[in-house]
Amino acid sequence: MKARVHVMLKNGVLDPQGEAVRHALGTMGFDAVTGVRQGKVIDLELADTATEADVRAMCEKLLANTVIERYDIEMG
């Protein structure tokens, strides 16, 4: 089984990497970009016995800093 976890900074948390990407795109002539939020995607290979609750526990304990980040889980 596979799971994909999308981790993003919560709204209101400054994103210096996203701002650097937005600035770089602007200097390359992509003036239509007014904001960038950068995150990460984590693909997990899981045993068939794993549950979404297991993945949620992994996120809470290691994969996401829940003070400043939010996450979404796709199981499949």
C-alpha positions in Angstrom: 0.0 0.0 0.0 1.1 3.6 -0.6 0.5 6.8 1.2 1.3 10.3 0.1 1.6 13.1 2.7 1.5 16.8 1.6 3.1 19.1 4.2 2.7 22.8 3.9 3.3 25.7 6.3 0.1 26.9 8.0 -1.5 30.2 6.8 0.1 33.1 8.5 3.5 31.4 8.9 6.2 33.2 6.9 7.7 31.2 4.1 11.1 32.5 3.2 11.8 29.7 0.6 8.5 30.5 -1.1 9.3 34.2 -1.1 12.8 33.5 -2.6 11.1 31.4 -5.4 8.5 34.1 -6.1 11.3 36.7 -6.3 13.4 34.6 -8.6 10.5 33.9 -10.9 9.8 37.7 -11.0 13.4 38.4 -12.1 13.0 35.8 -14.8 10.1 37.7 -16.2 7.2 35.7 -14.7 5.5 38.8 -13.3 2.1 37.1 -13.0 3.3 35.2 -9.9 2.2 37.1 -6.8 2.9 34.5 -4.1 4.5 31.1 -3.6 4.1 28.7 -0.7 6.6 25.9 -0.7 6.0 22.5 0.9 7.1 18.9 0.7 5.6 15.6 -0.5 6.5 12.4 1.3 5.7 9.1 -0.4 5.5 6.1 1.9 5.5 2.4 1.0 3.4 0.6 3.7 2.5 -2.9 4.7 -1.1 -3.8 3.8 -2.0 -3.7 7.5 -1.1 0.0 7.8 -4.0 2.4 8.3 -4.5 6.1 7.8 -4.4 6.5 11.6 -0.9 5.0 11.5 0.2 7.6 8.9 -1.4 10.4 10.9 0.6 9.2 13.9 3.8 9.3 11.8 2.9 12.9 10.8 2.2 14.0 14.3 5.5 12.5 15.6 8.0 13.1 12.8 6.9 14.0 9.3 5.3 17.4 10.1 6.0 20.1 12.6 2.4 20.6 13.6 3.1 23.9 15.4 3.8 25.6 12.0 2.8 23.0 9.4 -0.4 21.3 8.3 -0.6 18.0 6.4 -2.9 16.1 4.1 -2.8 12.3 3.6 -3.7 10.4 0.4 -4.0 6.6 0.9 -4.1 4.3 -2.1 
